[in-house]
Each structure stands twice: as C-alpha cells, then as structure tokens.
Amino acid sequence: MGWKLNKNGVTPRVQLTRSEQQNLNTFMNAVRSNMDPKKAADLWDSNFKNLFRDQYQIRLSQGNRATFEVD
C-alpha cells in the first residue's frame, strides 16, 4: 500500500518549538517516503495512539500532540 500525506486544512493551534517541529517533520517526511504512519511514529518516542476509528495521535513533546486521520 502506498501512503500519501495531505496537509490541506492543517492549522497548528500553538507555536511549535524547534524540537516539536523537527519531530513533526520527521513523521511527515517518513510518511511521504511511503512509510506506514505507525512505523514513522516509532522513529522517536511518540506514544502513537488510536483515538477513535481512523483518528490517531502522536506526541511531539511532553505537552504537545498532533492528531491526524488515516484514510
């Protein structure tokens, strides 16, 4: 299965630190390179979670999270 990242409608609610942005970029670049989102989240201690049906969450830092849907 091929993976595609769609960033349409992405709106950060808070300003990300350099480290948080780096984690998010690592995740997005891995998915763009055709890596499964779960494996991409395992590149650091992201605490990948399934929240509800197709909605998932990764930890960017101790305080900030990113949520996304897998279609």
Helices and strands as residue ranges (DSSP letters): H 18-32, H 37-41, E 49-52, E 55-59, E 65-69
